[in-house]
Amino acid sequence: MKIHEQVLAEARGFLSSRVILTAAELDLFTRLEAGPETAEQLAAALHLNLRALTRLLDVLVTLGFLDKVPNGYGATAKGSCLGSSHPDSVRPMLLHQARLWRSWSGLTDIVKQGRIPGEQRMAVWTTSERAAFIGAMHVVGRDLSREIAAAYDASRCRTLLDIGGASATYTIAFLERYPNLRAVLFDLETVIPMARDRLTAAGLLDRVELAAGDFYRDPLPSGCDLALLSAIIHQNSRAQNVALYKKIHQALVPGGKILIRDHIMEPDRTKPPAGALFALNMLVNTEAGDTYTFAEVSEDLGAAGFDHPTLARAGAHMDCLVEAIKRDGQPRA
């Protein structure tokens, strides 16, 4: 393929993406979980335009998500995971990506102006958008959380403080890996029921204290010896992160550790490539979020009272780990 053809092919990628996101938003595959249906049946059940729906279904066939069969359209193995009831459903992540589609459409103006409109910020998400986001984080964290819990040795820790723990994906992974560990999960009051449901289903609720609060405004639960910040620091400015690190320093017992999971960039900020792209994602979706280098994270941890920052795990995705230890005494002003 010639270079200009490759460029055009990459630029056209959004067309297929939009088809998949629309299928998720319309929840076509949940409807097809029971078996094939005709376009007429789907259009009537979901109140859709028959001609437009038929064109969409045909493209989903070409992309491998549907089969066109004598009695209509049926989901392939590839398409079945878009259904809401599939055990490995990716629909929550696709709904979140559909929201990102809208915010990323403003990238050109954001690069010109350097800021995003207030209505695009995470702080003004609707309840359904936040639920989709939390569901999306569970989708991407189902396997990675177990990988992280296995990669980091928490065998000597007694109590994990999972800050912004969402629906308990990482809490569950650490508790399953370390039977003697207990946990405190801290998140917004509206999120706590989601965590309770997942912990109950996992049979781990009796080992977890659920604490409601906003880590931007409220003090953190104290008495823990390991604090986890999983995919949190990228939504903040460095000043916001220092303030959060200071709260964690105050909450941890002496000698306690902070563990950060996030993109950790190399000094030139182009590697890992996924982190560079994610920095743009934060540009279009937050007021001051970014991805950070190890030097930046280390400096900010030091300002908050932590010593011995270590890159405990490097990775190509949001699977890097930074560990630091609570310093005796008070953080620097």
N, C-alpha and C positions, 0 to 999 in steps of 0.2 A: 504494500500500500504506500502510495506517495505521501509525503509529509503533509501536504495541504489536504489530502483526503482523510488522513488520520485526525488532523485538527477538526475538520468538519464532523467526522464521526463522533469524536469526543463531545463536541458542542451539541450534537443532536441527542445525547444521552438523556437529556431532560424529558424527552418525549415519552420514552418507556417508563421513566420514573413517575411521570404524572399519571399514566394509565394505572400503575400499581397502586399509587396513593388514592386515586379515585375509587378503585375497587375496594380498598380498605375502608374508606369513608362511607361508601354505600353498603358495606357489610355483605357483599355478594357471597363470600365464601362460607360465612356462617349459615346462610340460607341453603347452600349446596351441600352442607355436611350430611344431610339425610339422603342425598342422592341427586342424580341429574334432574334438571328442570329445563323447560323451553324458555326462550326469550319472552314469550307472551306471559308465561306463569310468573317469571321474575318481575317483569314490568308491572303486572297487576298487583303482586304482593308488596312490592317496594315503592309503588306509585312513581314509576319512572317512564320516560318517553321511550316507546318501543324501538323506533328507528335508531335513536342515539344509543340506547342500551345494546342493541344488536351489534353496532359497529364496535363498541367497547369490548363486548364478549369475544368477537372475532379476533381482535388484537391480543386479548389475553390467551387465546388459543395459540397464536403465533409466538407468543413469549413463553409458552410451555406451562402456563398456570391452569389452563382448561383443556379438556378434550371435547371435540364436537362429535356427538354421538347421535344415533337415530332418534332418541327421545329427548334431545336438547343438548345441554352443556353440563359436563361433569368435571369436578375438581381433580387435577392430577395430584400426585404425591407432593410435588413442588407447591401447588396452589393450596393444598389442604391446610398448611400451617398459617394461612391468612384467616382461617376461621376462628371465631372467638373461643370455641370449646376445645380446640386442639391442645393437647398437653404442652406442646412447644409453640404455642401461638406467638406470632410476631406482630399481630395486629396492633397491640398497644404502641409498639415502636413506630409502626407506620403512621398511626394517628398523630404521634408526636412529630414525625417528619413532615406530615402534611401542614402542621403549624409552622415548622421551620421553612417550608416552601414559601409561605407568605412573608415571613421576615427576611429571608434571603433575597426575595424579589426587590427589596429596597437597597441592596448592597451598593449599587452605583451612586445613589444619592448620599448614602452613609459615608462612602469614601470621599465624596466631595465636601461634605459638611462636618464629618468627624463625630457625629453623634446620631443616635436613633430617636425616632419619635417615642414619646413617653408611653403610648399605648402598646408598644411592642415589648416592653420590659417584662421580665418574669414576675415582678411584683404585682402586676395587674392581670395575671392569668385567671381565667374562670375556673370554677370548681372542676368542671369536666376536663379542661385542658391540663390542670394539675394532676388529676387522676390518671390521665393518659400518659403524662410524663413519668409519673411514679411507676406505672405499669411498664413503660418503655425501659426504665432503668432496671426493672426486674428481668426483663427479657435479655438485656445485654449482660446482666450480672449473674444469671443462673449458673453458668459454668465458670466464669471468671472468678466469682467470689470463692469458690472451692479451690481454684488454682492459687489465689492469693493467700487463703488461709493455710494452704499446704506449704507455700513458699516462705511464709514468715513464721518464725518460731515463737509462739505465744504460750509455750508449755509452762513457763514460770509465772505467768500472769494470773491474777485472781479475778479481776473484774474489768470487763471491757466497757468503755463508754463510746457508743456508736452515735456520733453527732450528725444530725440530719440523716438518721438511719432509714428513713422512708418505710418501705414495707418489710424491713428486717432481712433483706437478702444476705447482707454481709454478717449480720448478727447470727443468723442461722448457720452460715458456713463455718464461722469460728466456733460456735457452740458444738456443732457436730464434730468438728475436728478435735476439739479440746474438751473432753467430758467434765473436767473439774472447773471449767471457766463459767462464770456468771456474767451477766451483761445488764447495762442500763441503756435503753434506746431513747434518744432525745430527738423529738421532732414536733412539728406544729400539731395543735390539738386536732385539726381536721384529718391529719395523716395517721394518728395513733390507732384508730380502728382498723386501718389496712394492715398495720404491723401486727396487731392483736390477732387478726384472722389468719395471717400466714404463720405466726408462731404457734397458734393453736393447732393448725393443720399439721405442723411439723412436730408437735408434741413437746415443745420447748418453752411454753409460756411460763411454767413454774420456775424457770431459771433466769427470767428477764423482768426487770422493772421498767415499766413504760412511763416516761416523764414527758409531759407536754410543755412546750415553750418555743421561743424564737431566739436562735443563737445570736442574732443581731442585737437583741434588746435585753434578753434575760440572762441571769447567771446560769452556769451549767451545774448539773448534779456533781457533788464532790465525792471523794473517797475511792475513786477508781485508779488503777495503776497502768492502764493502757487506754489511750484515747484514739479513736479512728476517725479520720477525716477522709471519707471516700467520695471522690469526685465533687469536692466542695470548693477548693481554693480557686478553681478557674472561673467561678462566677463572681469573684471579688477583685477589687483593686488590691495592691500590695498593702496599703494602709488598712483596709478592712481585714486583710489576713493577719496583720500584726495584732490588731485589736482582738481578733478571734483567738490567736495563739496565746495571748495574755490571759484570756478567760480560761483556756485549757490549762495553762500553767498553774493558775490559781486553783483549779478544780482537782488536779492530779495530786496523789500522795507523793511525798518525797521520793525521788528516784524514779517516778513514773515516766512513761514514754508516750510520745506522740507518734502516730503512724499516719502518713499522708499517702493516699493513692490518687494519682493523677497523671496527666502528661507532664513529663519533665524534659524540657528542651535542651538541646546542645547549645553551646554559646552562640553559634551563628543563627539560631532560631529557625533554621530550615529543616532540621531533623529532630525528631522523627517527622516525616511528612504529614502523618495524621494529626500531629500536634499543631503544625503550622496551619492546617486547614481548620482545626478546631478553634484556633485563636480568632479566625474570621467569624466562626460561629458565635463566639462570645461578643465580637464586635457588633454583630447585627441583632443580638438577643439580650444583651445586658448593658448597663450603663458604663461599667468600668472593668468587666471581666477580661481575662487574658490567659494565656499559658505562660509558664515561668521556667526559667533555667534553674539548675541546681544551686548555682551561686546566689540567685535572687531568693530562693526559698531558704537557703542556709542563713543568709544575712537577716531575713525577717524573723526566722526562728530565734536567732541570737538576740535580736532586739527585744524579743518577748520573754527571754529568760531560759532558753533551751541551749544545751551544750551538745557537742559531738554529733552534729548532723551527718548522716550517712545515707548514701544512695544504696539502699538495701536491695533494690531490684531495678534494672533498666529494662525497657521494653519499647516495642514499636507502636504500641497503642496506649490506651489509658490504663496501663498496667504497671507503671513505675511506682516504686515505694521509697519514701524518704522517712527515716527514723531519727528522732532526737530525744535527749534525756532532760528531764526537768533539772535545772540548775538550782542549787541551794540559794536562798535569798530572794530578793525581789527583782522583777524585770527592770531593765534600764528605762528611764523616762523617755 
